Structures are given as structure tokens and as C-alpha cells.
Amino acid sequence: MQGGTPAARKVMVVAEPNRESAVALQYALSHAVFEQDELILLHVGNPNSWRNTFSTFLRKPSISSSSHTTCADGSSNGGEVDFLEEMKHACKITQPTLHVRVERVEMEGKDKAGVILFQSMALGVDLIVIGQRRSFSTAILGNTVS
């Protein structure tokens, strides 16, 4: 940290094609990430099950004006936009100078938390942001029995 400039950090957002992940990304962009930081979007799972549900939560036009897009690997996906690319695009709109990296990891078994922790250590991540499905009151009060 020289001259008052904070040290760059690596912030990881666990990315899924759902509302909770979109909220986690929005939180990270508005509260946790600064322009000198690196944002890593990590998706853990089966790449054949990816869907274009993230763009419905953005409520913004798609990055492509046509109904047919081509993925970075050259494969065509017949109108469905990769939700990770939509998330990356949202990052660039919000913070144009932010360095954003997309990581995809296939998982065998059911230890998703272990895979996330392993990847965060391997990449030298300083902060992990994960969306949650439970309500705010449940998060604060815990599960209550009637």
C-alpha cells in the first residue's frame, strides 16, 4: 500500500443462474469491489445444465441484438446467452475499469462448498461472496418453531 492506494484484492462471487447469485453480484459490485480489485465469477457444476436465467434478473437488454449468439469456445447456443457472460457484462457496465475473470469448474460428487474453498485458496482469493436462498428474517432470527 504505497501513496494511499489500497492494495488490490481478489473478490470471488459464486455464480449460478438464479436470483440469489444476481443479488450477490450486485452486492459485491456496490459494496465489496473497488476498481483496482479483480473480480472472479466462479461457477461450480455441470456445464450442460447452464441456462439463461440470469439475464431475466438484470432487466436490461441482452449484450447481443440478435437471437443467435456464439460462445467464446466457438460453439453456438441457439439464442441462449451464457449467464456468466451476462454477469461479466453487468460488471463492465457497473465498473468499466474492473478486471473480471470467469472460472468454470466441473464438480463430481456433492461437496460444492469444498470445491469453492479449494478454488478460492488456489486462486488466492481475499473475499468470497455467496448468495443465499433464505429470507432476511430467517437469516437474523434463525428457524423458529411455532
GURO-339244 format. One record per residue (C-alpha): residue number from 0; x, y, z; residue in one letter. Coordinates in steps of 0.001 Angstrom, whole numbers. Example, Ala and Ser with C-alpha at 12.3 -4.5 7.8 and 13.67 -1.06 7.14 Angstrom:
<nodes>
NODE  pos        x        y        z  code
NODE    0    12300    -4500     7800     A
NODE    1    13670    -1060     7140     S
</nodes>
This chain:
<nodes>
NODE  pos        x        y        z  code
NODE    0        0        0        0     M
NODE    1     2008     2964    -1282     Q
NODE    2      860     6550    -1660     G
NODE    3    -2546     5898      -91     G
NODE    4    -3642     3473    -2790     T
NODE    5    -5237      372    -1265     P
NODE    6    -3763    -2975    -2259     A
NODE    7    -5611    -4854    -4981     A
NODE    8    -7727    -7741    -3745     R
NODE    9    -9270   -10765    -5382     K
NODE   10   -13008   -10989    -4756     V
NODE   11   -14873   -14148    -5778     M
NODE   12   -18612   -14284    -6437     V
NODE   13   -20082   -17771    -6659     V
NODE   14   -22145   -17563    -9843     A
NODE   15   -25326   -19517   -10523     E
NODE   16   -28161   -18803   -12947     P
NODE   17   -30532   -17639   -10194     N
NODE   18   -31776   -14521    -8411     R
NODE   19   -29659   -15071    -5302     E
NODE   20   -26477   -15067    -7357     S
NODE   21   -27545   -11884    -9136     A
NODE   22   -28122   -10213    -5762     V
NODE   23   -24714   -11418    -4524     A
NODE   24   -23056    -9914    -7613     L
NODE   25   -24923    -6651    -7156     Q
NODE   26   -23811    -6521    -3512     Y
NODE   27   -20193    -7245    -4425     A
NODE   28   -20158    -4542    -7099     L
NODE   29   -21712    -1898    -4862     S
NODE   30   -20058    -2705    -1517     H
NODE   31   -17054    -5032    -1786     A
NODE   32   -15152    -4368    -5017     V
NODE   33   -13006    -1367    -5870     F
NODE   34   -11604     -504    -9299     E
NODE   35    -8108    -1832    -8516     Q
NODE   36    -9522    -5222    -7417     D
NODE   37   -10042    -8337    -9507     E
NODE   38   -13500    -9917    -9552     L
NODE   39   -13687   -13659   -10168     I
NODE   40   -17020   -15171   -11190     L
NODE   41   -16883   -18852   -10202     L
NODE   42   -19454   -21364   -11390     H
NODE   43   -19277   -24867    -9954     V
NODE   44   -21409   -27537   -11557     G
NODE   45   -22353   -29334   -14718     N
NODE   46   -21780   -27062   -17749     P
NODE   47   -24541   -28864   -19668     N
NODE   48   -27145   -27531   -17222     S
NODE   49   -26341   -23819   -17625     W
NODE   50   -29363   -21777   -18553     R
NODE   51   -30020   -18184   -19491     N
NODE   52   -31950   -17188   -16375     T
NODE   53   -29537   -14555   -15112     F
NODE   54   -30498   -12041   -17802     S
NODE   55   -34103   -12045   -16592     T
NODE   56   -32918   -10643   -13272     F
NODE   57   -30866    -7873   -14865     L
NODE   58   -33910    -6382   -16623     R
NODE   59   -31598    -4881   -19230     K
NODE   60   -31278    -5623   -22944     P
NODE   61   -29116    -8581   -23869     S
NODE   62   -25499    -7991   -24891     I
NODE   63   -26431    -9241   -28339     S
NODE   64   -29147    -7757   -30513     S
NODE   65   -29648   -10986   -32418     S
NODE   66   -31320   -14124   -31118     S
NODE   67   -28307   -16263   -32003     H
NODE   68   -25049   -15978   -30076     T
NODE   69   -21685   -17660   -30223     T
NODE   70   -19809   -18679   -27104     C
NODE   71   -16143   -17933   -26509     A
NODE   72   -15279   -21516   -27395     D
NODE   73   -16916   -21055   -30797     G
NODE   74   -19973   -23178   -30069     S
NODE   75   -23374   -21796   -30882     S
NODE   76   -26086   -21893   -28251     N
NODE   77   -29191   -21147   -30317     G
NODE   78   -30354   -17935   -28680     G
NODE   79   -29462   -18673   -25092     E
NODE   80   -26847   -16328   -23680     V
NODE   81   -24348   -17782   -21210     D
NODE   82   -25332   -16369   -17816     F
NODE   83   -21656   -15965   -16854     L
NODE   84   -21080   -13700   -19850     E
NODE   85   -24201   -11718   -18875     E
NODE   86   -22809   -11345   -15351     M
NODE   87   -19437   -10235   -16733     K
NODE   88   -21192    -7729   -18983     H
NODE   89   -23130    -6364   -15989     A
NODE   90   -19811    -5891   -14170     C
NODE   91   -18355    -3950   -17102     K
NODE   92   -21410    -1681   -17200     I
NODE   93   -21249    -1015   -13457     T
NODE   94   -17461     -689   -13150     Q
NODE   95   -15855     -390   -16614     P
NODE   96   -12247     -474   -15346     T
NODE   97   -12720    -3538   -13134     L
NODE   98   -10808    -6672   -14155     H
NODE   99   -13339    -9538   -14325     V
NODE  100   -12374   -13183   -14760     R
NODE  101   -14755   -16112   -15326     V
NODE  102   -13878   -19528   -13886     E
NODE  103   -15886   -22676   -14614     R
NODE  104   -15270   -25808   -12560     V
NODE  105   -16950   -29151   -13089     E
NODE  106   -17853   -30881    -9874     M
NODE  107   -18010   -34589    -9256     E
NODE  108   -19872   -35541    -6115     G
NODE  109   -21794   -33260    -3809     K
NODE  110   -19127   -31276    -1947     D
NODE  111   -19728   -27937    -3638     K
NODE  112   -18502   -25999     -586     A
NODE  113   -15218   -27910     -655     G
NODE  114   -14737   -27134    -4348     V
NODE  115   -15427   -23429    -3734     I
NODE  116   -12942   -23297     -848     L
NODE  117   -10308   -25201    -2818     F
NODE  118   -10668   -22839    -5801     Q
NODE  119   -10551   -19773    -3561     S
NODE  120    -7298   -20953    -1978     M
NODE  121    -5812   -21944    -5360     A
NODE  122    -6631   -18517    -6823     L
NODE  123    -5546   -16545    -3748     G
NODE  124    -8986   -15061    -3127     V
NODE  125    -9346   -12489     -338     D
NODE  126   -13162   -12372     -138     L
NODE  127   -15941   -14768    -1194     I
NODE  128   -19497   -13511    -1822     V
NODE  129   -22244   -16139    -1995     I
NODE  130   -25984   -15593    -2437     G
NODE  131   -28441   -17254      -95     Q
NODE  132   -31989   -18505     -560     R
NODE  133   -33422   -17938     2903     R
NODE  134   -35323   -14816     3887     S
NODE  135   -33779   -11925     5779     F
NODE  136   -35826   -12657     8908     S
NODE  137   -34714   -16297     8863     T
NODE  138   -31100   -15190     8492     A
NODE  139   -31434   -12862    11504     I
NODE  140   -33755   -14907    13734     L
NODE  141   -32911   -18408    12601     G
NODE  142   -35526   -21105    12161     N
NODE  143   -38421   -20643    14575     T
NODE  144   -40787   -23322    15785     V
NODE  145   -44463   -22406    16145     S
</nodes>
